[in-house]
Amino acid sequence: MHAAIDPQRHPGGDIETTRARRRAVVAVSFVLVGAAAVAAWRITRPPAPWIALGPAAGIVRALALEPRPPSALYAGTSDGGLLVRAPGESSWRSVALVAGARVDVRAVALDARDPATVYVGIGRGRLFASRDRGATWRDMPLPGTSAATLVSAIGVDPTDARRVYVGTGGGAILTTTDGGAGWSRLEHPIGVADVVALLVDPRDHDTIYGATAGAGVGRSRDGGRSWEPMSAGLSSPTVEALAIESHPPVVLYAATSGGGVNVSDAEGAWRAAGSGLSTAVTWSLAVDATRAGTVYAGGSGGQVFISTDRGARWRALPAPAVDTVWALALDAATDVLYAGTSGRGVFMRSER
């Protein structure tokens, strides 16, 4: 047990104690100031720049990224066909889907369980499939289509890659349950408007959502056999992109031309996105599979926005030097966002 200091016998006792306390206060102050400086740097540090990946030609209307690293990136272009950027590569490889022809690729989709399986939709009513990451391709002509038909949407069942849904520019929806050996045409209530997106619910593979440019959104709860309209509250029937969260509860996002981004719950009631989204014309969406409620939207003027609360509030990201962001893809493993643009190829930026 320590003896108490007697100020009469040790006149410097109180002085030393006071000095010790002052040193402690100064040390804490330095820690607090240092922490504040770090926090301020984090808030005010320059935003990550966009890096141009090329190629500087055509319109990149579709992007697809392998879900597990190292990830290959697929880009569907308006006049350059399909381009592939392999992991670690700095250049793009062009895929000759149709020998001697320049094709317009509007849809690219991957098998969620086997990323080596890739589906690509082009004009001429044709769908191509690869089981080896694009090394070889199989041509799958679709019944009831013509050379003027554009394959504009592809949805792959995340639990069974043999079940594929295809939408066309004429409003048709077709499906196969055997990997493309046989196809059937589905009846749906969304008219002849171009089908721009088809999604299979990752939690219930019998639920499919279809979006159109002019007739809103439709939903099937039985694998496509019957459909119902799902456009109540949608601010514009011209939908350009559709995305779904993999986290519960069910949340759908619709990018529209003229109505901004709309958000829907499982009941199908749409509401306009909240504050901060300064453009009414949105073309693309990307949902973060690792962070619930985080979604990106790309629009006219090269604008890109992020919301971390399921669309209630939005924040503009620095825009790449382009006029339109047609497609978005997010590498959730590395937090890298990719943007497909008009005439300037693909851009990327780190979200970390």
N, C-alpha and C positions, 0 to 999 in steps of 0.2 A: 504494500500500500504506500502510495506516494504522499510525502508530507506537503501540506499547504505552504505556499510561499508567503512569508511575512513581509509586507511592504516596508516595515521599519528596518528589518535586518537585510532585506534585498531590495533596495530602492529602485533597481532597474527592472524588477519583475513585471510591473504593469506596462512599462515601456516596451519590453520585449514581446509581451502578449499582444499589445496593440499593433506592433510592427508585423507580427505573424498574421494577425487578422487582416491588416491592410494588404499584405502580400497575397493572401487567399482571395481577397476581393478583386485585386488586379488580375490574378490568374483566371478567375471566373469571367471577368470582363473580357479578357482576351479570347476566351473560348466562345463567349456569346457573340462578340464582334466577328470572330472568324466564321462561326456558323452562319451568321447573318450575311456575311460576304459571300460564302459559298451558295447560300440560298438565292441571293440576289444575282449571282452569276448564272445560276441555273435558270432563273426566270428571264434574264435579259441577254443570255448568250445568243449569238446569231443563229437563226434557224438553219437547219440542214439544207444545203443546196440541192437542186435537181441535177442529175447527171444524165446527159444524153447518151443513149445506147445505140441509136440508129435503128434501122436504116432510114435515111431521110427521103422517103418516097411514099406516096399513097396515103391512105387512111388506115390506121390500125383500129379495127372495130371489135376485135376479140382478143382477150388475153387469158391464158390458162397456165397455172403454175403447179408443179408437182407438190403435193402436200408435205412431203418429208424430204429434208436435205440429204445429199446435195440435190437441188431442184433444177430441172430443166424448165425453160420458159418458152411457151408457144405463143406466137402472134399471128392472128389472121388479118390479112391486109386486103385492101380493095382492088389492087392491081398487081400485087407481088405474090399472091397466093399465101401459102403457109410458110412461116419462118420459125426456126428453132434455135434457141441459144442454150447450148449445153453447159452444165456446171463448170465453172472455171474458164470458160471460153470468153473471148472478147469480141467475137464476130458471130454473125448469124448464118445459119445454113438454110438454103432454100430447098423446099420439098416439092418435087415435080409430081403433083397429084395427077394431072392430065398432061400427057406428053405434048410439048410444043404449044401449050396454051397458057395464057395468063388468066388466072381464075380469081374470083371474088370470094374470099373466105369470111363469112359472117358469124360462124359459130364454131367453138372449140370446147370440148368437154373431156374430162379425165375420169377414169374409174377411181373412186375414193379409196378402195381397198388395194387396187393394183394399178399404180400410176403408169405402168408400162403400157396400159391400154388407153388409147387416145381415139376420140371421134372428132371428125372434121366435116362440117357442112359447107357446101359451095352452091353456086348456081347450077343450072342444068338438072335440078332435081336429084342430086347425087350426094350420097353420104359415104365417107371413107373411114375405115377403121384400121388401127395398127395395134398389134399386141407386143411390139418390141421397141417402144419409144420412137416410132417413126422410121425405123430402118426399112420396113416393108409395109405395104398398104393393101387393103382389100377394098375394091369398089363395090358399094351396095346400092344399086339403083332402087329408087322408091316407087312403088306402084301408084299409078294415078297422077304422076307428075310429068312435066315436060321439060324441054330444054330451056324454057323461060322461067321455070320455077326456081326460087331461091330458098335454100335450106337456111333458115334464120335463127333456129333455136334447137338446142339439144339438152335433154335431161336424162341423166343416168341414175338408175336406182342404186343408192349407196350400199344396199345389202345384197344386190344381185345384179351384176353388170350385164347379164343377158337381157335384162329389161331396160329398154331404151325408148325414150319418147322424142319425137322429132316434130318441129313446127316449121311451117313454110310461109313464104311471103304472100301466099294466097289464102291464108287462114286455115289450112289443113293441119291436123294433128294425127300423126301415125305412131304406131308402137310395135315393138317386137318383144317377144318373151324368150326367144331362142338365139339371141346374139346376132340377128339379122337374116336368118334363113327365111323367115316368113314375116310379113308385115300386115297390119290391119289398120283401117282408117277409123278414127274415133269421132263420134258425133259430139258436138259441143255447142254451147250457146253464145259463143263470142264472135259469131259471124264470119265475114270474109276478110276482116282486118288482118294485117300482117301479124303473125305470132312472133314476138320478139324475145320471149323467155319462157322456159319450162323448168320448174323446180320440183324435185321429189323431197317431201318432208323427211329429214334425217331421223326423226323419231317414229314416224309412221309411214312406211313406204307405199301404202295404198293411197295416201293423200298427195295429190299433184296440183300444182298451181300453174296456170298459164296466163301470160300477159300479152296484150296486143297494142298495136299503135292505132287506136281509134275506138276500140270496143271494151276497154277496161280490162278487168281481171276475172278469170273463171277458176273454179275449184272442183276437183273430183275427189271423192272420199272412198272410191272403190277401184282404184287402179286404172281410172280412165274410162270405165264403162258408162258412167253417167256424170254429168257436169251441172254445176249451178253457178249463176252469176255471183260475183263477189266484188262489187264496185260501189257499194253504198258508202257515201262520204268521200269518195275519191275526187280530188280537186280537178283532175283532167282525165278523160278517157284515153288520152294518148300516152301510153306507158312506154318508156324506152329501156328500162332495166328493172329487174326484180331480184331481191336478195332475201335470205332467211337466216335467222340466228340459229345456231346449233344448241345454245343454252336455253333451258326453260326460263320463263314461259315462251310460248310461240310468239315470235315477232317477225312480221314481214315488212320490207321496205320496198316502195315503188318509186323509181325516178321517172318523172313525167316531163313532157314538153308543155310548159305553160303553167304548171301547178306545183313546181318544186318537188320536194320529196314528201311522200305520204307514208304513214306508219299504221299498221294494222295489228290487232290482236288475233287470237285464235277464232274469235267469233266473226271476224271479217268486217269489223267496223273501222273504216279508215279515218285518219285525221291528218291535217296538214302538219308538216314539221314545224318546230318552234323557231325561236329567234336566232338570228345570226346567219341564216342562209339567204344570201343577197341575190341569188339568181333564181328565176322561175323555170329556166330551161336546164334540166339535168339529164345527162345521158348515161351515166355509169354509177355503179355502186360496188363497194367491197366491204364485207363484214369481217371483223377480227374474230377468229375462231377461239382465241385464248382469253379475250377480255370481254365479258358480257356487256352488252350495251354500246360497244364501240363500232361505228360504221363510218365509211368514207363515201363522199359523193363528188362526182366530177361533172362539170358543166361547160356551157359556152363561155368564151372569153378566157379559156384555159384555167378556170377556177377549180380549186379542190378544197373541200370542206371536211371537217371531222366533227363527229358528235360522240360523246362518251356516256350519254344518258338516254339512249334509244331515241334520238331525234328531238329531244326537248329543247336543246340548245346546240348551236353550231359555231365553229370557229374556222375562219379561213386560214388555209395554209399558204405559204408562198407559192405563187403560181409559176409553172414552167412557161417559157416564152413561146406559147402556142395559142391558137384561137379556139380549139375545142378539145376536151378530154373525152374521148369516145369510150374508153375501157379502163378499168382499174383491176389490179390484182394485188393481194397482200401476202407476203411470205411471213406467216405468223411466227415461224421459228427464229427468224432473224430481224423481224420488224422492219422489213424493207417494202416500200410501196412502189408499185409499177403503174405507169400511166401510158395508155395508148392514145396517140394524138393525130391531128390532121397534118400530113405532109412532113412531119419531123420525127416520125418513128416513135420509139419507146423511151420514156424517161424513168429514172428511179431516184428515190431519196430514202434515207434512213429515218425511222421514226423514234430511234433511241436518243 
